[in-house]
Amino acid sequence: MLDAVLLSLNGDCSDIVRYPPSKYGGIISLQVRNRPEVLAQITERLTRYLSGQSDREHYRGKLLLVEAHRIRIRGAV
């Protein structure tokens, strides 16, 4: 198990089969999808979320899919 939170712009990291969240301290995948104009919104949403959830254990074994209008959280499989 890698004791780190992985932050990625690479959509492949949101593949829970290749990157099972249970093997990481958490995975945060920024869902830009070839739309760089949403990056500021995504960054702001993630920053607000991180400030409200500062406990590292909150992220362990989870995949957070950060989009401009929402954050989806998938638990470990």
C-alpha positions in Angstrom: 0.0 0.0 0.0 1.3 3.4 -0.9 0.7 5.9 1.9 0.1 8.9 -0.3 -2.8 10.7 -1.9 -2.4 10.6 -5.7 -3.5 13.7 -7.5 -3.8 13.3 -11.3 -5.0 15.0 -14.5 -4.7 11.7 -16.2 -8.1 10.1 -16.7 -6.5 6.7 -16.5 -6.1 7.1 -12.8 -9.8 7.0 -12.4 -9.9 3.4 -13.6 -10.5 1.5 -10.3 -9.4 -1.8 -11.8 -6.0 -0.5 -12.8 -5.7 1.8 -9.8 -7.7 0.3 -6.9 -8.3 3.0 -4.3 -7.7 0.5 -1.5 -4.0 0.5 -2.4 -3.5 4.2 -2.0 -3.9 6.8 0.7 -6.5 8.2 -1.8 -6.8 9.1 -5.4 -8.0 12.5 -6.6 -8.7 12.7 -10.3 -9.3 16.1 -11.9 -11.8 15.5 -14.7 -10.7 18.1 -17.3 -11.5 16.0 -20.3 -9.9 18.2 -23.0 -11.7 21.3 -21.6 -8.9 23.4 -20.1 -11.4 26.3 -19.5 -12.9 24.4 -16.6 -9.6 23.9 -14.8 -10.1 27.1 -12.6 -13.5 25.9 -11.5 -12.2 22.4 -10.7 -9.3 23.8 -8.8 -11.6 26.1 -6.8 -14.0 23.2 -6.0 -11.2 20.9 -4.9 -9.6 23.7 -2.7 -12.9 24.3 -0.9 -13.3 20.5 -0.4 -9.8 20.0 0.9 -10.2 22.9 3.4 -13.3 21.2 4.8 -11.8 17.7 4.9 -8.3 18.1 6.2 -8.0 14.7 7.9 -5.9 12.5 5.7 -7.8 9.4 6.8 -10.9 10.8 5.0 -9.2 10.1 1.6 -7.7 6.7 2.4 -9.1 4.0 0.0 -11.3 6.5 -1.9 -11.4 7.8 -5.4 -12.5 11.5 -5.8 -13.6 12.5 -9.3 -13.4 16.3 -9.3 -15.6 18.0 -11.9 -16.4 21.6 -12.4 -19.9 21.2 -10.9 -19.4 18.3 -8.4 -17.1 15.9 -6.7 -18.0 12.2 -6.9 -16.6 9.9 -4.3 -16.1 6.1 -4.9 -15.1 3.9 -2.0 -12.7 1.0 -2.1 -13.7 -2.0 -4.1 
